[in-house]
Amino acid sequence: MRAAVVTEFGGPDVIETRDLPDPEPGAGQVLVEVEFADVIFVETAIRRGGHGKFFDVEPPYVPGGTLGGRVRAVGPDVPTDWIGKTVVGRADGFGAHAELALTTTDLVDVPPELDLRTAVAVYGDGFTALMLEELAPSMAGRDVLITASAGGMGLLLIQLAHKTGAHVIAAARGEEKLRLSRAQGADVLIDYSKPSWEKLVLEATNNRGADIVFEGAGGELGAAAFSVVKDGGWFSAHGAPSGNFAPIDPAEAARRGVTLKGIMDLRADSTTTTITGADVIARAAAGDLTPVIDQLYDLDQVSAAHQALENRTLRGKALIRVSR
Protein backbone atom coordinates (compact mmCIF):
# COMPACT_ATOMS: atom_id res chain seq x y z
CA MET A 1 0.00 0.00 0.00
CA ARG A 2 0.98 3.64 -0.41
CA ALA A 3 1.32 5.75 2.72
CA ALA A 4 2.62 9.10 3.88
CA VAL A 5 5.53 8.56 6.28
CA VAL A 6 7.12 10.98 8.75
CA THR A 7 10.71 9.87 8.29
CA GLU A 8 12.17 11.94 11.16
CA PHE A 9 11.11 14.80 13.39
CA GLY A 10 11.31 18.10 11.51
CA GLY A 11 9.59 20.36 8.99
CA PRO A 12 6.95 19.35 6.44
CA ASP A 13 9.66 18.10 4.05
CA VAL A 14 10.31 15.07 6.29
CA ILE A 15 7.04 13.55 5.04
CA GLU A 16 7.52 11.11 2.14
CA THR A 17 5.14 8.84 0.26
CA ARG A 18 6.32 5.25 0.46
CA ASP A 19 5.16 1.75 -0.39
CA LEU A 20 4.61 -0.24 2.79
CA PRO A 21 3.36 -3.78 3.45
CA ASP A 22 -0.39 -4.09 3.78
CA PRO A 23 -1.33 -4.23 7.48
CA GLU A 24 -3.15 -7.28 8.83
CA PRO A 25 -5.88 -6.82 11.46
CA GLY A 26 -5.16 -8.41 14.82
CA ALA A 27 -7.54 -9.26 17.61
CA GLY A 28 -10.14 -6.54 18.01
CA GLN A 29 -8.95 -4.65 14.92
CA VAL A 30 -10.61 -3.64 11.67
CA LEU A 31 -8.83 -2.96 8.35
CA VAL A 32 -10.26 0.00 6.41
CA GLU A 33 -9.68 1.00 2.81
CA VAL A 34 -9.22 4.71 3.41
CA GLU A 35 -10.97 7.18 1.12
CA PHE A 36 -10.60 10.40 3.13
CA ALA A 37 -8.57 11.28 6.22
CA ASP A 38 -8.50 14.35 8.43
CA VAL A 39 -5.41 16.47 9.07
CA ILE A 40 -5.25 18.83 12.05
CA PHE A 41 -2.78 21.32 13.46
CA VAL A 42 -1.63 19.19 16.37
CA GLU A 43 -0.23 16.70 13.86
CA THR A 44 2.26 19.33 12.70
CA ALA A 45 3.51 19.77 16.26
CA ILE A 46 3.83 15.99 16.71
CA ARG A 47 5.77 15.83 13.43
CA ARG A 48 8.22 18.38 14.82
CA GLY A 49 8.68 16.29 17.97
CA GLY A 50 6.39 18.29 20.22
CA HIS A 51 3.64 17.18 22.62
CA GLY A 52 5.64 14.09 23.56
CA LYS A 53 3.89 13.83 26.92
CA PHE A 54 0.54 13.52 25.16
CA PHE A 55 1.49 11.43 22.11
CA ASP A 56 3.93 8.52 22.32
CA VAL A 57 5.26 8.25 18.77
CA GLU A 58 8.68 7.96 17.16
CA PRO A 59 9.64 8.20 13.46
CA PRO A 60 9.22 6.60 11.08
CA TYR A 61 5.46 6.61 11.46
CA VAL A 62 2.37 7.08 9.31
CA PRO A 63 0.47 10.19 10.51
CA GLY A 64 -3.24 10.83 10.59
CA GLY A 65 -6.00 10.06 13.06
CA THR A 66 -9.56 10.38 11.74
CA LEU A 67 -10.45 8.43 8.61
CA GLY A 68 -13.36 7.25 6.54
CA GLY A 69 -13.69 4.42 4.08
CA ARG A 70 -14.84 0.86 3.49
CA VAL A 71 -14.08 -2.05 5.80
CA ARG A 72 -11.98 -4.65 3.97
CA ALA A 73 -11.23 -7.17 6.70
CA VAL A 74 -11.57 -7.82 10.43
CA GLY A 75 -9.40 -9.49 12.99
CA PRO A 76 -10.20 -12.39 15.29
CA ASP A 77 -13.29 -11.97 17.50
CA VAL A 78 -14.61 -9.08 15.38
CA PRO A 79 -18.00 -9.72 13.72
CA THR A 80 -17.66 -10.25 9.98
CA ASP A 81 -20.72 -8.11 9.29
CA TRP A 82 -18.39 -5.08 9.53
CA ILE A 83 -16.92 -6.08 6.16
CA GLY A 84 -18.16 -3.87 3.33
CA LYS A 85 -19.56 -1.14 5.57
CA THR A 86 -18.73 2.51 4.96
CA VAL A 87 -17.47 3.87 8.27
CA VAL A 88 -15.79 6.79 9.97
CA GLY A 89 -13.55 6.56 13.01
CA ARG A 90 -9.99 6.84 14.22
CA ALA A 91 -6.92 4.89 13.28
CA ASP A 92 -5.56 2.60 15.98
CA GLY A 93 -2.85 4.97 17.16
CA PHE A 94 -1.84 6.87 14.03
CA GLY A 95 -1.84 5.63 10.43
CA ALA A 96 -4.82 7.24 8.68
CA HIS A 97 -2.74 8.77 5.87
CA ALA A 98 -2.44 5.50 4.01
CA GLU A 99 -4.45 3.43 1.56
CA LEU A 100 -5.12 0.89 4.32
CA ALA A 101 -5.36 1.61 8.04
CA LEU A 102 -6.06 -0.39 11.17
CA THR A 103 -8.79 0.78 13.53
CA THR A 104 -10.59 -0.62 16.52
CA THR A 105 -14.30 -1.47 16.43
CA ASP A 106 -15.08 2.01 17.76
CA LEU A 107 -16.40 2.95 14.34
CA VAL A 108 -19.59 4.62 13.16
CA ASP A 109 -21.64 3.68 10.12
CA VAL A 110 -22.02 6.67 7.83
CA PRO A 111 -25.75 7.17 7.17
CA PRO A 112 -26.86 7.60 3.53
CA GLU A 113 -27.90 11.21 4.11
CA LEU A 114 -24.31 12.19 5.03
CA ASP A 115 -21.54 11.96 2.45
CA LEU A 116 -18.26 10.39 3.58
CA ARG A 117 -16.18 13.53 3.05
CA THR A 118 -18.44 15.51 5.38
CA ALA A 119 -18.43 12.70 7.94
CA VAL A 120 -14.63 12.65 8.07
CA ALA A 121 -14.40 16.46 8.20
CA VAL A 122 -16.80 16.71 11.14
CA TYR A 123 -15.79 13.65 13.15
CA GLY A 124 -12.64 14.77 14.99
CA ASP A 125 -13.41 18.47 15.49
CA GLY A 126 -17.06 17.67 16.10
CA PHE A 127 -16.12 15.26 18.87
CA THR A 128 -14.14 17.98 20.64
CA ALA A 129 -16.78 20.65 19.97
CA LEU A 130 -19.54 18.49 21.48
CA MET A 131 -17.38 17.68 24.50
CA LEU A 132 -16.86 21.40 25.02
CA GLU A 133 -20.59 22.00 24.65
CA GLU A 134 -21.19 19.33 27.29
CA LEU A 135 -18.55 20.68 29.68
CA ALA A 136 -19.53 24.34 29.39
CA PRO A 137 -22.44 25.96 31.20
CA SER A 138 -25.52 26.85 29.18
CA MET A 139 -24.61 29.30 26.42
CA ALA A 140 -28.12 30.64 25.90
CA GLY A 141 -28.13 34.42 26.25
CA ARG A 142 -24.45 34.48 27.31
CA ASP A 143 -21.48 36.36 25.87
CA VAL A 144 -19.34 33.62 24.29
CA LEU A 145 -15.84 34.38 22.98
CA ILE A 146 -14.35 31.95 20.46
CA THR A 147 -10.72 32.42 19.44
CA ALA A 148 -9.20 30.77 16.34
CA SER A 149 -12.78 31.10 15.16
CA ALA A 150 -12.09 30.28 11.50
CA GLY A 151 -10.41 26.95 12.21
CA GLY A 152 -12.25 23.69 11.71
CA MET A 153 -13.35 23.45 15.33
CA GLY A 154 -13.84 27.19 15.85
CA LEU A 155 -16.45 27.28 13.10
CA LEU A 156 -18.32 24.35 14.64
CA LEU A 157 -18.28 26.07 18.03
CA ILE A 158 -19.74 29.20 16.45
CA GLN A 159 -22.55 27.09 15.00
CA LEU A 160 -23.30 25.45 18.34
CA ALA A 161 -23.21 28.71 20.28
CA HIS A 162 -25.34 30.52 17.69
CA LYS A 163 -28.01 27.81 17.80
CA THR A 164 -28.38 28.29 21.57
CA GLY A 165 -29.01 32.02 21.19
CA ALA A 166 -25.65 33.08 22.59
CA HIS A 167 -24.05 36.44 21.79
CA VAL A 168 -21.11 35.06 19.81
CA ILE A 169 -17.83 37.01 19.65
CA ALA A 170 -15.46 35.56 17.07
CA ALA A 171 -11.75 36.39 17.14
CA ALA A 172 -9.48 35.47 14.24
CA ARG A 173 -6.71 36.90 12.09
CA GLY A 174 -7.74 38.90 9.01
CA GLU A 175 -10.91 39.96 7.25
CA GLU A 176 -11.37 36.77 5.21
CA LYS A 177 -11.43 34.56 8.31
CA LEU A 178 -13.76 36.95 10.07
CA ARG A 179 -16.19 36.95 7.14
CA LEU A 180 -16.26 33.16 7.31
CA SER A 181 -16.94 33.37 11.05
CA ARG A 182 -19.83 35.74 10.37
CA ALA A 183 -21.30 33.29 7.86
CA GLN A 184 -21.46 30.62 10.58
CA GLY A 185 -23.38 32.87 12.98
CA ALA A 186 -20.92 35.14 14.81
CA ASP A 187 -22.41 38.41 16.05
CA VAL A 188 -19.19 40.34 16.75
CA LEU A 189 -15.97 40.06 14.74
CA ILE A 190 -12.58 40.93 16.23
CA ASP A 191 -9.25 40.82 14.42
CA TYR A 192 -6.68 39.74 16.97
CA SER A 193 -3.79 40.66 14.72
CA LYS A 194 -4.48 44.23 15.85
CA PRO A 195 -3.06 45.56 19.14
CA SER A 196 -5.24 45.66 22.24
CA TRP A 197 -7.89 43.52 20.57
CA GLU A 198 -9.07 42.30 23.95
CA LYS A 199 -10.44 45.79 24.69
CA LEU A 200 -12.91 45.23 21.87
CA VAL A 201 -14.14 42.13 23.66
CA LEU A 202 -14.85 44.21 26.74
CA GLU A 203 -16.69 46.77 24.62
CA ALA A 204 -18.78 44.01 23.06
CA THR A 205 -19.78 42.78 26.54
CA ASN A 206 -20.49 46.20 28.07
CA ASN A 207 -17.25 45.81 30.05
CA ARG A 208 -18.56 42.73 31.85
CA GLY A 209 -16.18 40.33 30.14
CA ALA A 210 -17.11 37.12 28.36
CA ASP A 211 -19.16 34.57 30.29
CA ILE A 212 -17.67 31.65 28.36
CA VAL A 213 -14.40 31.48 26.40
CA PHE A 214 -13.48 28.71 23.98
CA GLU A 215 -9.78 29.45 23.56
CA GLY A 216 -8.27 27.73 20.53
CA ALA A 217 -5.31 29.99 19.71
CA GLY A 218 -2.90 29.37 22.60
CA GLY A 219 0.14 31.36 23.64
CA GLU A 220 -0.12 35.08 24.30
CA LEU A 221 -3.41 35.31 22.39
CA GLY A 222 -4.83 32.81 24.85
CA ALA A 223 -3.45 34.77 27.80
CA ALA A 224 -5.13 37.91 26.45
CA ALA A 225 -8.40 36.00 26.07
CA PHE A 226 -8.16 34.89 29.70
CA SER A 227 -7.85 38.53 30.76
CA VAL A 228 -11.36 39.21 29.41
CA VAL A 229 -13.25 36.26 30.83
CA LYS A 230 -15.42 37.69 33.57
CA ASP A 231 -14.89 36.79 37.21
CA GLY A 232 -16.94 33.66 37.86
CA GLY A 233 -16.84 32.78 34.16
CA TRP A 234 -15.79 29.61 32.32
CA PHE A 235 -12.63 29.19 30.23
CA SER A 236 -11.34 26.33 28.08
CA ALA A 237 -7.67 26.47 27.00
CA HIS A 238 -7.69 23.69 24.40
CA GLY A 239 -5.75 25.07 21.41
CA ALA A 240 -2.05 25.52 20.74
CA PRO A 241 -1.49 26.55 17.10
CA SER A 242 0.78 29.34 18.35
CA GLY A 243 3.11 26.66 19.75
CA ASN A 244 1.85 26.37 23.32
CA PHE A 245 -1.41 26.25 25.20
CA ALA A 246 -2.48 29.51 26.85
CA PRO A 247 -0.28 30.11 29.93
CA ILE A 248 -3.03 30.34 32.54
CA ASP A 249 -2.20 30.47 36.25
CA PRO A 250 -4.61 28.12 38.06
CA ALA A 251 -4.21 30.16 41.23
CA GLU A 252 -5.31 33.31 39.39
CA ALA A 253 -8.27 31.42 37.92
CA ALA A 254 -9.24 30.26 41.42
CA ARG A 255 -8.90 33.78 42.83
CA ARG A 256 -11.26 35.10 40.16
CA GLY A 257 -13.66 32.17 40.46
CA VAL A 258 -13.05 31.13 36.84
CA THR A 259 -13.75 27.49 35.99
CA LEU A 260 -10.71 26.38 33.99
CA LYS A 261 -10.62 23.46 31.54
CA GLY A 262 -7.66 22.18 29.56
CA ILE A 263 -6.74 19.65 26.90
CA MET A 264 -6.78 16.73 29.35
CA ASP A 265 -10.49 17.37 29.93
CA LEU A 266 -11.10 16.72 26.22
CA ARG A 267 -9.78 13.20 25.85
CA ALA A 268 -12.29 10.84 24.26
CA ASP A 269 -11.42 8.24 26.93
CA SER A 270 -12.01 10.75 29.72
CA THR A 271 -14.66 10.08 32.33
CA THR A 272 -15.69 13.73 31.97
CA THR A 273 -17.67 13.13 28.78
CA THR A 274 -20.56 11.02 27.56
CA ILE A 275 -20.12 12.06 23.92
CA THR A 276 -19.69 9.26 21.39
CA GLY A 277 -18.74 9.18 17.73
CA ALA A 278 -22.30 8.21 16.93
CA ASP A 279 -23.46 11.44 18.61
CA VAL A 280 -21.18 13.47 16.34
CA ILE A 281 -22.45 11.82 13.16
CA ALA A 282 -26.07 12.08 14.30
CA ARG A 283 -25.67 15.82 15.03
CA ALA A 284 -24.02 16.32 11.64
CA ALA A 285 -26.81 14.42 9.87
CA ALA A 286 -29.33 16.61 11.72
CA GLY A 287 -27.59 19.78 10.50
CA ASP A 288 -26.31 20.89 13.91
CA LEU A 289 -22.66 20.55 12.80
CA THR A 290 -21.62 21.54 9.29
CA PRO A 291 -17.87 21.42 8.61
CA VAL A 292 -16.32 23.96 6.26
CA ILE A 293 -13.88 22.17 3.95
CA ASP A 294 -11.35 24.52 2.41
CA GLN A 295 -8.87 22.20 0.69
CA LEU A 296 -8.49 18.59 -0.42
CA TYR A 297 -4.94 17.26 -0.67
CA ASP A 298 -3.94 14.00 -2.30
CA LEU A 299 -1.85 11.44 -0.44
CA ASP A 300 1.30 12.73 -2.14
CA GLN A 301 0.52 16.21 -0.77
CA VAL A 302 0.39 15.56 2.99
CA SER A 303 3.47 17.75 3.44
CA ALA A 304 1.68 20.60 1.62
CA ALA A 305 -1.30 20.19 3.95
CA HIS A 306 1.01 20.47 6.96
CA GLN A 307 2.60 23.58 5.46
CA ALA A 308 -0.81 25.20 4.92
CA LEU A 309 -1.76 24.49 8.53
CA GLU A 310 1.46 26.01 9.80
CA ASN A 311 1.13 29.04 7.52
CA ARG A 312 -2.45 29.68 8.77
CA THR A 313 -3.72 29.88 5.19
CA LEU A 314 -6.66 27.49 5.60
CA ARG A 315 -10.22 28.74 6.07
CA GLY A 316 -11.85 25.83 7.83
CA LYS A 317 -10.64 22.28 7.28
CA ALA A 318 -8.23 20.41 5.08
CA LEU A 319 -8.71 16.74 4.22
CA ILE A 320 -6.43 14.13 2.68
CA ARG A 321 -8.04 12.41 -0.30
CA VAL A 322 -6.43 8.98 -0.17
CA SER A 323 -8.32 7.22 -2.98
CA ARG A 324 -10.28 8.58 -5.92
C-alpha positions in Angstrom: 0.0 0.0 0.0 1.0 3.6 -0.4 1.3 5.7 2.7 2.6 9.1 3.9 5.5 8.6 6.3 7.1 11.0 8.7 10.7 9.9 8.3 12.2 11.9 11.2 11.1 14.8 13.4 11.3 18.1 11.5 9.6 20.4 9.0 7.0 19.3 6.4 9.7 18.1 4.1 10.3 15.1 6.3 7.0 13.5 5.0 7.5 11.1 2.1 5.1 8.8 0.3 6.3 5.3 0.5 5.2 1.8 -0.4 4.6 -0.2 2.8 3.4 -3.8 3.4 -0.4 -4.1 3.8 -1.3 -4.2 7.5 -3.2 -7.3 8.8 -5.9 -6.8 11.5 -5.2 -8.4 14.8 -7.5 -9.3 17.6 -10.1 -6.5 18.0 -9.0 -4.7 14.9 -10.6 -3.6 11.7 -8.8 -3.0 8.4 -10.3 0.0 6.4 -9.7 1.0 2.8 -9.2 4.7 3.4 -11.0 7.2 1.1 -10.6 10.4 3.1 -8.6 11.3 6.2 -8.5 14.3 8.4 -5.4 16.5 9.1 -5.2 18.8 12.0 -2.8 21.3 13.5 -1.6 19.2 16.4 -0.2 16.7 13.9 2.3 19.3 12.7 3.5 19.8 16.3 3.8 16.0 16.7 5.8 15.8 13.4 8.2 18.4 14.8 8.7 16.3 18.0 6.4 18.3 20.2 3.6 17.2 22.6 5.6 14.1 23.6 3.9 13.8 26.9 0.5 13.5 25.2 1.5 11.4 22.1 3.9 8.5 22.3 5.3 8.3 18.8 8.7 8.0 17.2 9.6 8.2 13.5 9.2 6.6 11.1 5.5 6.6 11.5 2.4 7.1 9.3 0.5 10.2 10.5 -3.2 10.8 10.6 -6.0 10.1 13.1 -9.6 10.4 11.7 -10.4 8.4 8.6 -13.4 7.3 6.5 -13.7 4.4 4.1 -14.8 0.9 3.5 -14.1 -2.0 5.8 -12.0 -4.6 4.0 -11.2 -7.2 6.7 -11.6 -7.8 10.4 -9.4 -9.5 13.0 -10.2 -12.4 15.3 -13.3 -12.0 17.5 -14.6 -9.1 15.4 -18.0 -9.7 13.7 -17.7 -10.2 10.0 -20.7 -8.1 9.3 -18.4 -5.1 9.5 -16.9 -6.1 6.2 -18.2 -3.9 3.3 -19.6 -1.1 5.6 -18.7 2.5 5.0 -17.5 3.9 8.3 -15.8 6.8 10.0 -13.6 6.6 13.0 -10.0 6.8 14.2 -6.9 4.9 13.3 -5.6 2.6 16.0 -2.8 5.0 17.2 -1.8 6.9 14.0 -1.8 5.6 10.4 -4.8 7.2 8.7 -2.7 8.8 5.9 -2.4 5.5 4.0 -4.4 3.4 1.6 -5.1 0.9 4.3 -5.4 1.6 8.0 -6.1 -0.4 11.2 -8.8 0.8 13.5 -10.6 -0.6 16.5 -14.3 -1.5 16.4 -15.1 2.0 17.8 -16.4 2.9 14.3 -19.6 4.6 13.2 -21.6 3.7 10.1 -22.0 6.7 7.8 -25.7 7.2 7.2 -26.9 7.6 3.5 -27.9 11.2 4.1 -24.3 12.2 5.0 -21.5 12.0 2.5 -18.3 10.4 3.6 -16.2 13.5 3.0 -18.4 15.5 5.4 -18.4 12.7 7.9 -14.6 12.7 8.1 -14.4 16.5 8.2 -16.8 16.7 11.1 -15.8 13.6 13.2 -12.6 14.8 15.0 -13.4 18.5 15.5 -17.1 17.7 16.1 -16.1 15.3 18.9 -14.1 18.0 20.6 -16.8 20.6 20.0 -19.5 18.5 21.5 -17.4 17.7 24.5 -16.9 21.4 25.0 -20.6 22.0 24.6 -21.2 19.3 27.3 -18.6 20.7 29.7 -19.5 24.3 29.4 -22.4 26.0 31.2 -25.5 26.9 29.2 -24.6 29.3 26.4 -28.1 30.6 25.9 -28.1 34.4 26.2 -24.5 34.5 27.3 -21.5 36.4 25.9 -19.3 33.6 24.3 -15.8 34.4 23.0 -14.3 31.9 20.5 -10.7 32.4 19.4 -9.2 30.8 16.3 -12.8 31.1 15.2 -12.1 30.3 11.5 -10.4 26.9 12.2 -12.3 23.7 11.7 -13.4 23.4 15.3 -13.8 27.2 15.9 -16.4 27.3 13.1 -18.3 24.3 14.6 -18.3 26.1 18.0 -19.7 29.2 16.5 -22.6 27.1 15.0 -23.3 25.4 18.3 -23.2 28.7 20.3 -25.3 30.5 17.7 -28.0 27.8 17.8 -28.4 28.3 21.6 -29.0 32.0 21.2 -25.6 33.1 22.6 -24.1 36.4 21.8 -21.1 35.1 19.8 -17.8 37.0 19.7 -15.5 35.6 17.1 -11.7 36.4 17.1 -9.5 35.5 14.2 -6.7 36.9 12.1 -7.7 38.9 9.0 -10.9 40.0 7.2 -11.4 36.8 5.2 -11.4 34.6 8.3 -13.8 36.9 10.1 -16.2 36.9 7.1 -16.3 33.2 7.3 -16.9 33.4 11.0 -19.8 35.7 10.4 -21.3 33.3 7.9 -21.5 30.6 10.6 -23.4 32.9 13.0 -20.9 35.1 14.8 -22.4 38.4 16.1 -19.2 40.3 16.8 -16.0 40.1 14.7 -12.6 40.9 16.2 -9.3 40.8 14.4 -6.7 39.7 17.0 -3.8 40.7 14.7 -4.5 44.2 15.8 -3.1 45.6 19.1 -5.2 45.7 22.2 -7.9 43.5 20.6 -9.1 42.3 23.9 -10.4 45.8 24.7 -12.9 45.2 21.9 -14.1 42.1 23.7 -14.9 44.2 26.7 -16.7 46.8 24.6 -18.8 44.0 23.1 -19.8 42.8 26.5 -20.5 46.2 28.1 -17.2 45.8 30.1 -18.6 42.7 31.9 -16.2 40.3 30.1 -17.1 37.1 28.4 -19.2 34.6 30.3 -17.7 31.6 28.4 -14.4 31.5 26.4 -13.5 28.7 24.0 -9.8 29.4 23.6 -8.3 27.7 20.5 -5.3 30.0 19.7 -2.9 29.4 22.6 0.1 31.4 23.6 -0.1 35.1 24.3 -3.4 35.3 22.4 -4.8 32.8 24.8 -3.5 34.8 27.8 -5.1 37.9 26.5 -8.4 36.0 26.1 -8.2 34.9 29.7 -7.8 38.5 30.8 -11.4 39.2 29.4 -13.2 36.3 30.8 -15.4 37.7 33.6 -14.9 36.8 37.2 -16.9 33.7 37.9 -16.8 32.8 34.2 -15.8 29.6 32.3 -12.6 29.2 30.2 -11.3 26.3 28.1 -7.7 26.5 27.0 -7.7 23.7 24.4 -5.7 25.1 21.4 -2.0 25.5 20.7 -1.5 26.6 17.1 0.8 29.3 18.4 3.1 26.7 19.7 1.9 26.4 23.3 -1.4 26.3 25.2 -2.5 29.5 26.8 -0.3 30.1 29.9 -3.0 30.3 32.5 -2.2 30.5 36.2 -4.6 28.1 38.1 -4.2 30.2 41.2 -5.3 33.3 39.4 -8.3 31.4 37.9 -9.2 30.3 41.4 -8.9 33.8 42.8 -11.3 35.1 40.2 -13.7 32.2 40.5 -13.1 31.1 36.8 -13.8 27.5 36.0 -10.7 26.4 34.0 -10.6 23.5 31.5 -7.7 22.2 29.6 -6.7 19.7 26.9 -6.8 16.7 29.3 -10.5 17.4 29.9 -11.1 16.7 26.2 -9.8 13.2 25.9 -12.3 10.8 24.3 -11.4 8.2 26.9 -12.0 10.7 29.7 -14.7 10.1 32.3 -15.7 13.7 32.0 -17.7 13.1 28.8 -20.6 11.0 27.6 -20.1 12.1 23.9 -19.7 9.3 21.4 -18.7 9.2 17.7 -22.3 8.2 16.9 -23.5 11.4 18.6 -21.2 13.5 16.3 -22.4 11.8 13.2 -26.1 12.1 14.3 -25.7 15.8 15.0 -24.0 16.3 11.6 -26.8 14.4 9.9 -29.3 16.6 11.7 -27.6 19.8 10.5 -26.3 20.9 13.9 -22.7 20.6 12.8 -21.6 21.5 9.3 -17.9 21.4 8.6 -16.3 24.0 6.3 -13.9 22.2 4.0 -11.3 24.5 2.4 -8.9 22.2 0.7 -8.5 18.6 -0.4 -4.9 17.3 -0.7 -3.9 14.0 -2.3 -1.9 11.4 -0.4 1.3 12.7 -2.1 0.5 16.2 -0.8 0.4 15.6 3.0 3.5 17.7 3.4 1.7 20.6 1.6 -1.3 20.2 3.9 1.0 20.5 7.0 2.6 23.6 5.5 -0.8 25.2 4.9 -1.8 24.5 8.5 1.5 26.0 9.8 1.1 29.0 7.5 -2.4 29.7 8.8 -3.7 29.9 5.2 -6.7 27.5 5.6 -10.2 28.7 6.1 -11.9 25.8 7.8 -10.6 22.3 7.3 -8.2 20.4 5.1 -8.7 16.7 4.2 -6.4 14.1 2.7 -8.0 12.4 -0.3 -6.4 9.0 -0.2 -8.3 7.2 -3.0 -10.3 8.6 -5.9 
